[in-house]
C-alpha cells in the first residue's frame, strides 16, 4: 500500500518507489561517545532515459517529505547547494543553501549531470559527514546538513547504452557514486504490452483529470506517517547482523572488472536500508 501511494500518477517503477519510500523514512543517526556521527540518511541516484518520469518522482518525494526542497542542477551552483558568504553594508553574512535548508529532510536534485564538476564536489562532505564547512573571508562555520539526497540524471548520450558499464554511461566520479546507497538505471525499451498499458494510463489521467484509481493512502496521511515513522530508532538483532555480514562478504567476493566494487560504505548502506525498512513497518528491531 505504501509503495503504491508513492507517485500514484506514475505507473510501474515499483523498485524505485520502494527506494524513495525507504529514503523518506531513513535510518536513525548514531552518535558515538567521542562525538563521531554515523549517517542515517539514505542517498538515491536515478539514471534514466528521457521521459521515464524521474522528475515527477523527485517532485513528489520533495512534497511528501516533512521537509523537502527541489532544485534543478542546471541553475544550481556550489554556493546555492551548500552556503554562500554575502557582503551586506560592509558586514559578511552567511546564507544557507539547499542541503542546509533541507536539514533533517530531503533535497531532490534534478539534472544532476548538468551541474559543473566543481559545484557538484560541494556535496562530497555533506553526503558522508552530514555537515557543510565554510571558510571564506574571515568566516569559519560548520553547518548541519543531515539531508537525504535524491538525484536524477540522463546518460551521457541521452540513451543508456546496455553494452557499457554504468561508469561509462554517466559523467560522475567514483568517489561521488560510492556515496549513493542505491543507484537505479531506468531504461525506456519499447514493449508492446507495456506501451499500451502506459498509453491507456496517461490518457485516463488526462480524461479524468485525476488518478485512474484512488491511491490507497491519502497524501496528507502519508506525510504524517513519515513524520511519525521517523520517531522510531530500530536496533539491529544478532540474526540481522549475521545476515548483513554474510551478504556484504559475498558482495566483496563477487566483484567483476569494470564495476564499482563493494566498499565498507556498502555495508553501512545495507544497515541504513534495513533500519529504514524496520522504521516503515514501525518496528523497534531490525529482524
N, C-alpha and C positions, 0 to 999 in steps of 0.2 A: 504493500500500500504506500509506504513512504517513498519507494523508488519511483512508482508511477505518479506520485504527487509532485515530483521534481520536473519542471518544464512540461506541463501537461499538453501544451500546444505542439510539442515536438514528438513525433512517432519514432519508436525504436531507441537505439543507443542506451540500452539498459545498463551496460557495464560502466559507461561514462556517467550516467545519472547516479549509479551507486557510489562511484568515486566522489562525486560532488556532495552526496549525502554524508559520506564519511568526513570530507573536508569541512563541511558546515558544522559537524559535531566536534571534530578534533580530538586529540588526546590530552590528558592532563599534563601541565608543565610541572617538572620536578626540580626542586632547588636543593642542592647538596649542602652539607654542613659548612663547606668552605665558600659558599656563595655561588658556586657554578650552577648554571641553569641548563637543564636538559629540555630541548624544544618539544612541545606537544602539538604544535600546529602542523597541518599537512599541506604540502605544496603539490599541485597537479598541473601538468602540461598537456594541452591538446594540440596535436599536429594533424592537420587535415586539409583535404582538397577544398576549394571554394564551394560554398553553398551547402555545407553539411550541418548547418545550424550551430556552429561553435559560438558565435557572438550572442545568439539568443540564450544559450545555456549560461553564458557568462553573466549576462544582464539579469537573468532570473536569480542566479546564485547571489549576486550583489544586492538584489531587492529583498530576498527572503532571509538573508543573514541578519541577526540582530543589529550588526553594524557592518555595512558593506559599501565599498566605493568602486566605481567602474572608471577605467582610464584606457585611452587608446594610445598605442605605442608611437604612432606617427607624430603626435603633438606633445610627447612627454620627454622631459629632459631629466638628468640626474638630480638636479635641484628640485624638480617637481615631484620626483619619486621619493626622495629622502627628506631633505630640508634645505632651505635657502637662507643665506645671510643677506639681509637688506639694510640699506642705509636710509634712515628717515630723520630729518632735521639733525644731521651730524651724529646720530645715535645708531649703532649697529644693532639690528634686531634679528631674531631667528624666527623663520616661518616654516611650519611643518608641511611636509609633502604627503603624498598619497598613503604610503605604508605607515607613516607615523599617525596620520589622522584615522586610519582604519585599525588602530591598536585594539587587540582582542576581538577583531572581526576578520573580514576577508577583503583582499584587494584583487579585483578582476582586471587583468591587463590584456587587452585585445591587440592584435597586430604586433605581437612581441618581437617578430623578426624585423619590423620596420624601424626599430629603435637603433640609435648609434651604439656601437660596442662599448664606448666609454661611458655612455649613460646607463646601459644595461649592467655594467660592472658595479654600479651603486648598490645593486641588490645582493651581491655576494655576502656581505657582512650580515645584512638583515635576514637572509634566508637560513642562516645557520645559527648565528649568535642572538638573533632577535633584537638587535639594537642598531641604532644609526649614530655613528660618531662623527661630529663636525669639528674641524679645526681650521677656522678661517678668520682672518682679520682680527686676531686677538680674542676670538671667541672659541672656547673649547667646551663642548657639551656632548653628553651621551643620552640619546633619547630612546625610550622604549618603542619597539615596533613588533609587538607579538601578533603578527599578522600572517594569515594563510594567503599564499599566492596562487591564484588560478589564472594561468596564462594560456593564450591560444595563438597559433601562428600557422602560416601556409608554408609548404615545402618550397625549396629554392626555385624550381622551375614551374611552380604553380600547381603541378600534379605530382603526387607521391610516386616515386619510381620503386616498384617492388623488387627490382633486381639489384638495388643498392642498399647499404646499411642505413640505419637511422641517422648516424652522424654525417653521412654524405648527403642526405636529403635535406637536412636543416643546417642553418648557419649559426649554430650556437656552440660555445666552447664546452669541453667535457667538464671542467670544474663547476660550471653552472648547471649542466644537465644532471650531475650526481646529487645536486641539492633538491631535485624534484623527487618526491616519493613515488609518484605514479606518472607514467608517460603513455598517452594513448595515441595511436595512429588511426585516423578515421578516413577510410578510402571511399571514393564515390565510384563504385563499379556498377555499370548498367545490368540489372537483373529484371527480367520481365515481370515476375510476380511482385517483387519489392517495389518496382517503379509504379506499378498500378496501384498498390496499397498506399504509397506515398501521395500519388496524384489525387486519389479519392479523398484522402485525409485533408490535403491542402484545400481542395475545392469545397469540402464540407465545412471547414473552418471559415472560409470566406462567405459561404452561403448562410450559415447560421450566425456569423459574426460572434462566435464564441467557441467553446470546446465541443467537439463532436459528442463526447461523453463526459459528464462532470468528473473532476478529479476526486479520488477517494478521500482526500484530506483538504480542507479549505485552506487557502493561502494564509489567512490570519492565524489559524490554529497551528499551521506548520511553523510559522515564525515563533510562536510561543513555545512550541515543542522543542525547537533547537535551543532556545534560551534556558529552558528547564533541564534539558539533557546535559548542558554544559556544566551544571552544578555537581554532577557525579564525578568521582575520581576513581575509576576501577583499578584494582591491583592485580598483578599477574599471579596466577596459581603455579604450582610446581609443574603440573602437566602442561600448561601453556608454555612455560619456559622451555621445556624439553622439546616440544613440537617446533617452536620458533628456532631453537638452536639447530635442530636436525635439518629443517628446511633451508636455513642460511648456509650451513656447511655443504648441502647438496648444490646450492647455487654457486658457491665458491669453486666447487669441483667441475661444474659443467660449463665453464666459460669457453666460448669459441672465439677464434681470432676475428678481429674487426668489430666485436660487440663491446658494449660498455660493461665491464666486469662488475661483479658484486663487491662492494666495499663495506667496511664497518658501518657506514651510513645506511646501507641497505637493511642491516639488522635493526637499526633504530627506526627505520621506516616501517618495518614489519610490526614492531612493538606499538608504534603510534596507530597504525591501521587496526590492529587487534583491539587496542584500547578504545578507539573511536567506535568500533562496531559494538563493543560492550556498552558504551555510552548511549548509542542509538537504541539499544534494547533495554536501557535503564537498569543495567546490572552493576553490582558492586565489584564483581570479579571477572577477569578475562578467563573464560573457560573454553 
